[in-house]
Amino acid sequence: QVQLVESGGGLVQAGGSLRLSCAASGSIFSINYMHWYRQAPGKQREWVATITSGGSTNYADSVKGRFTISRDNTMNTVYLQMNSLKPEDTAVYYCNVVQLARPYWGQGTQVTVSS
């Protein structure tokens, strides 16, 4: 079992910044990919960003150039630095990992961007 705990969400004005964290704990053997997803009210959950254990990153077009994903492998923690936030970034943000073909999700952290 892997437990994921997100933190760092909150209310911010448009143009502001937030840094999300997601700490993984439990029976961790090898987690290559760590992901961030988000779900806005009334919408499907969407992928935001991915980072590999080697530090390679990939981003959704909607956040490219504004968000930065990073990780600390020694702490099994993934971060999402969000800059130049827009009202359309308002959502619950979730981290996700897959270990031994089983997906794990955190409980989510709310990000609200006011205009």
N, C-alpha and C positions, 0 to 999 in steps of 0.2 A: 504494500500500500504506500502511496505517495500522497502527502498532504501539501496543498498549496495555499498560501495566505497572502493576499494582496493588501496593499496599503498605499496611502498617498493621495487618494482622491479628495475632491472638495469642490468648492464653488470659486470660480475665477472669472474675471472680466475678459471679454474678447481681447486678444493680443497678449494675454498673460501666459504664464508657464506653470506646469505642474510636473512632478516626477513621481511616477508610480514604481512600486517595488513589489516583487513576488518572491517569497521565500519557499523553497521546497524542502520538505523533511520527510522522514520515514525510511522506508526500505528503498534507497536509491542505489542502483547498480551502475547504470550508464544512461544518461539523458543527453542525447545529441542535440535535438532541436528543442528550443523553447519558443513559445509563441505568445503573442498578445492578440486578443480578439475584443470586439466591443459589440454591444447591443443597445440600440436606441429604442425609445418607446414605440411600439407598434411595428418595429422592423425586425428582420432576421439578424441573427448574430453574424458579424462579418469579421474576416481576418484583417489584422492591422499590420503586424510585423513578425518576423522570425529571425532568430539568431542560432547559429550552430555552435557546438562546443569549441570549434576553431575560430569563432568570431566572424564568420561570414553572415551578412545580413541581407534582408529583403523586406521591402515595404509595399503596402498598398499605395496606389497612385494618389489617393486622397490625402495621404499624410507625408508623402515623400518630400524631403527638404525641410520639414517642420518637426518631425518626431525622430528620435534616435533610440534604438534598442541596444542594450549592452548587458553583459552578465559577468558575474563573479563565480567562476567554477568552484573555487575553494569553499564558497559559502552557499553554493547551489541557489543563487539568487539571480533573477533577471530584472532589469530596470527598463522603464520607458520614460525618456525625457521628452516632454511635449511642450513645444514652443509655438508662439504665434497662434494660440488656440482660437478656434472659431465656434460660434454657437452650434454649428452642425457637428462638432466633436462631442457634444453632450451625449453621454451614454454610460452604461455600466461596462467597465473594462474588466476582462477576465484574462488570466494567464492559463496556459495549457501546455502540458507535456505529454509525451507518449513513451511509455516504458513497457517493454515486452509486449508490444502490440496493444496495450491498454491505455486509453486516454484518461487523463486526470485534469480536473478543472478546479480552480479556486472558487471562492464564494462571490467574487466580484467586488469592485470598488467604484462608487459613483463619481463621475466627473460631470460637472455642470458648468457650462460656459454662458455667461450672460452677455447680452448685446449692449 
